[in-house]
Structure formats: C-alpha cells, structure tokens
Amino acid sequence: MPVAPQPVGRRERNKQQKLDRITAAASELFAEHGVEDVTTQQIADKADVGTGTLFLYARTKGELLLLVQNAHYAEALARGRAAAETVPDVLEAVTSIVQPIVECNRTQVDNGRTYLREMVFGDPTEPHHNEALSIVARTEEAIAAVLGRNGLFNAGDATTTARIVSAIMFLSMAASADPAFRVEDIVQDIRAQIRLLLPADARTS
C-alpha cells in the first residue's frame, strides 16, 4: 500500500514563499535594470525580506542571477527538446534545441553574459551553480540523443560531439556582446559551425 505524502510544514512553506518572493523580485529588477545596476538591498526590499534572509538563499548577486536564470534556461531547453522531436533532419533538430536557449540568453544581453560567466567561474560548491551545470549537461544529453539518430554517430562520438556543440553555442553567445546582434544571426552562425561537425550525407544546405 503506497504511503501518503506528508503535508509540507509551516516552516517549509514559509521558506518556499520567501524564496519565491526573492526570485520574483530579482527577476523583475534584473530584467528592468540589468544585474550590474541592481543592489542586493533593492532585491531584499522588493521581496520584503531582510538582507540577512536574502543571503541565506544566495550569497551574491551572481548567485541570485543563477537562481533566476536557471529556471528560464531549463524552460528554454524543454521547449527545444520538444521541438527537436518533431524535426527529422539532424542539423535542423539540433538547431531547434539551440534556438530557444539563444533567445533566453539574449533577452537581456548583459544578464546573459553575466550568467555565462557565473556558470563557468562561479563557486562549484554553490547549489545554483551546480544547477546551471546540470542544465548544460542536460542540453548535451539532448543534443547527443539527436546526433545518435539512425546510427549517425555511435554513443561515444555522439556524446563527444554534443559537448563540442555545447561549447560552440555558449562561446558564440558569450562573444556576442553587441545588443545589435540578432538572435537569428547568432543561431545561424552556430548552425554553420555545427554543420561542419556532421558527416557529409547528414548536412542540409
């Protein structure tokens, strides 16, 4: 007989409510002003918590940005994976995974670049940083699954090639500092590089 789930206690509900308020406040302020022009005090005030409480959930603005952006990137990856499942062509399917991630990164260019920097150079023991790396790993798994279709790559080569594709994508996003760069241009540049990694008979025009 299955065990009924235990109800969430008041303390845990309060913690989750504070986290939700902090996340919402940071998300709104970062989107409006950019991470560099927002203080932790402003976030605490908007979330109606003390700065001491804020630092229990994230010790720096970088960690707050990871907290906010991880959810957006995870959602973008989910949309990309769903789109890729409907696309039979391998190159176009991989591009379908890349597209929403690039769109997410370019929503606020400075925030996107800061997120990538925190993801690479942040504290590896920090849970929001670990979640960001987990999203990268899941992205590579999704790309590897596409590359392994119909025996195009064996499992080992698909995994290695997916890691290269991931590196291309994140480097291209990080290098596109000018807000004038369009999402479409960045995606097409990434697509052109991915194309060269594929066997000749798998490349579309």
C-alpha positions as CSV (number, residue, x, y, z in Angstrom):
1,M,0.0,0.0,0.0
2,P,1.5,3.3,-1.1
3,V,2.5,5.8,1.7
4,A,0.6,9.0,1.5
5,P,2.8,12.1,1.0
6,Q,3.4,14.0,4.2
7,P,2.0,17.6,4.2
8,V,4.5,20.4,4.0
9,G,5.1,22.0,7.3
10,R,4.6,25.7,8.0
11,R,8.3,26.4,8.3
12,E,9.0,24.8,4.9
13,R,6.0,26.8,3.4
14,N,7.4,30.0,4.8
15,K,10.9,29.2,3.4
16,Q,9.4,28.5,-0.1
17,Q,7.3,31.7,0.0
18,K,10.4,33.7,0.8
19,L,12.4,32.0,-2.0
20,D,9.5,32.7,-4.4
21,R,9.4,36.4,-3.4
22,I,13.2,36.7,-3.7
23,T,13.2,35.0,-7.1
24,A,10.4,37.2,-8.4
25,A,12.0,40.4,-7.1
26,A,15.4,39.6,-8.5
27,S,13.9,38.5,-11.8
28,E,11.9,41.8,-12.2
29,L,14.8,44.1,-11.2
30,F,17.4,42.3,-13.3
31,A,15.1,42.4,-16.3
32,E,14.4,46.1,-15.9
33,H,17.8,47.4,-14.9
34,G,20.4,44.7,-15.6
35,V,22.3,42.8,-12.9
36,E,25.1,45.3,-12.6
37,D,22.8,48.2,-11.7
38,V,20.8,46.3,-9.0
39,T,21.8,46.0,-5.4
40,T,21.1,43.2,-3.0
41,Q,19.4,45.7,-0.8
42,Q,16.9,46.6,-3.6
43,I,16.1,43.0,-4.1
44,A,15.6,42.4,-0.3
45,D,13.4,45.5,-0.1
46,K,11.3,44.4,-3.0
47,A,11.0,40.9,-1.7
48,D,10.1,42.2,1.7
49,V,12.9,40.3,3.5
50,G,16.0,41.3,5.4
51,T,19.3,41.2,3.7
52,G,20.4,38.5,6.1
53,T,17.5,36.4,5.0
54,L,18.3,37.1,1.4
55,F,21.9,35.8,1.9
56,L,20.6,32.5,3.2
57,Y,19.2,31.8,-0.3
58,A,22.0,33.4,-2.3
59,R,25.2,34.9,-1.1
60,T,26.0,37.2,-4.1
61,K,24.2,38.9,-7.0
62,G,25.8,36.3,-9.2
63,E,24.2,33.5,-7.3
64,L,20.9,35.4,-7.4
65,L,21.2,35.7,-11.2
66,L,21.8,31.9,-11.4
67,L,18.8,31.3,-9.3
68,V,16.6,33.5,-11.6
69,Q,18.1,32.4,-14.9
70,N,18.3,28.7,-14.3
71,A,14.6,28.4,-14.4
72,H,14.4,30.3,-17.7
73,Y,17.2,28.2,-19.3
74,A,15.6,24.9,-18.1
75,E,12.3,26.0,-19.7
76,A,14.1,27.0,-22.9
77,L,15.8,23.6,-23.0
78,A,12.4,21.9,-22.5
79,R,11.0,23.8,-25.4
80,G,14.0,23.0,-27.6
81,R,13.8,19.3,-26.9
82,A,10.1,19.2,-27.6
83,A,10.7,21.0,-30.9
84,A,13.6,18.7,-31.9
85,E,11.4,15.6,-31.5
86,T,9.2,16.8,-34.4
87,V,12.1,17.6,-36.7
88,P,13.5,14.5,-38.6
89,D,16.6,16.3,-40.0
90,V,19.5,16.1,-37.6
91,L,21.0,19.5,-38.2
92,E,17.6,21.2,-38.0
93,A,16.7,19.2,-34.9
94,V,20.0,20.3,-33.1
95,T,19.2,23.9,-34.2
96,S,15.8,23.5,-32.7
97,I,17.4,22.8,-29.3
98,V,19.8,25.7,-29.7
99,Q,17.3,28.4,-30.8
100,P,15.3,28.9,-27.6
101,I,18.5,28.8,-25.5
102,V,20.0,31.6,-27.5
103,E,16.7,33.5,-27.3
104,C,16.8,33.1,-23.5
105,N,20.3,34.3,-23.3
106,R,19.6,37.4,-25.4
107,T,16.5,38.5,-23.5
108,Q,18.8,40.9,-21.6
109,V,22.3,40.8,-23.1
110,D,24.3,41.9,-20.0
111,N,22.4,39.4,-17.8
112,G,23.0,36.7,-20.3
113,R,26.8,37.3,-20.4
114,T,27.0,37.5,-16.6
115,Y,25.1,34.3,-16.3
116,L,27.5,32.5,-18.6
117,R,30.5,33.9,-16.6
118,E,28.9,32.8,-13.3
119,M,28.2,29.4,-14.8
120,V,31.9,28.9,-15.8
121,F,33.7,30.6,-13.0
122,G,31.2,30.5,-10.1
123,D,31.7,28.6,-6.9
124,P,31.3,24.9,-7.8
125,T,30.0,24.1,-4.3
126,E,27.1,26.5,-4.6
127,P,23.8,24.8,-5.4
128,H,22.6,27.4,-8.0
129,H,25.9,27.0,-9.8
130,N,25.5,23.2,-9.8
131,E,22.0,23.5,-11.2
132,A,23.4,25.7,-14.1
133,L,26.0,23.0,-14.8
134,S,23.2,20.4,-14.7
135,I,21.3,22.3,-17.3
136,V,24.4,22.3,-19.5
137,A,24.7,18.5,-19.0
138,R,21.0,18.0,-19.9
139,T,21.5,20.2,-23.0
140,E,24.4,18.0,-24.1
141,E,22.3,14.9,-23.5
142,A,19.5,16.2,-25.7
143,I,21.9,17.1,-28.5
144,A,23.6,13.7,-28.2
145,A,20.3,11.9,-28.5
146,V,19.6,13.7,-31.8
147,L,23.1,13.0,-33.1
148,G,22.7,9.3,-32.3
149,R,19.6,9.0,-34.5
150,N,19.7,6.3,-37.1
151,G,23.3,5.4,-36.1
152,L,24.7,8.7,-37.4
153,F,27.2,8.7,-34.5
154,N,27.9,5.9,-32.0
155,A,27.1,6.7,-28.4
156,G,30.6,7.8,-27.5
157,D,31.0,10.0,-30.6
158,A,27.5,11.5,-30.1
159,T,28.4,12.5,-26.5
160,T,31.7,14.0,-27.5
161,T,30.3,15.9,-30.5
162,A,27.4,17.2,-28.3
163,R,30.0,18.6,-25.9
164,I,31.6,20.4,-28.8
165,V,28.3,21.7,-30.0
166,S,27.5,23.0,-26.5
167,A,30.9,24.7,-26.4
168,I,30.2,26.4,-29.7
169,M,26.8,27.6,-28.6
170,F,28.0,29.0,-25.3
171,L,31.1,30.6,-26.8
172,S,29.0,32.2,-29.6
173,M,26.6,33.6,-27.0
174,A,29.4,34.9,-24.8
175,A,31.2,36.6,-27.8
176,S,28.0,38.4,-29.0
177,A,28.3,41.4,-26.6
178,D,26.7,43.9,-29.0
179,P,22.9,44.1,-28.4
180,A,22.5,44.8,-32.1
181,F,23.4,41.1,-32.9
182,R,20.1,39.4,-33.7
183,V,19.1,36.0,-32.3
184,E,18.7,34.8,-35.8
185,D,22.2,35.8,-36.8
186,I,23.8,34.0,-33.7
187,V,21.7,30.9,-34.3
188,Q,22.7,30.8,-38.0
189,D,26.4,31.2,-37.1
190,I,26.1,28.3,-34.6
191,R,24.3,26.2,-37.1
192,A,27.0,26.8,-39.7
193,Q,29.6,25.5,-37.3
194,I,27.6,22.5,-36.2
195,R,27.1,21.6,-39.9
196,L,30.8,21.1,-40.3
197,L,30.8,18.5,-37.5
198,L,28.3,16.3,-39.2
199,P,29.1,13.6,-41.8
200,A,28.6,15.0,-45.4
201,D,25.5,13.0,-46.0
202,A,23.8,14.5,-42.9
203,R,24.4,18.1,-43.8
204,T,21.5,20.1,-45.2
205,S,22.1,23.0,-47.5
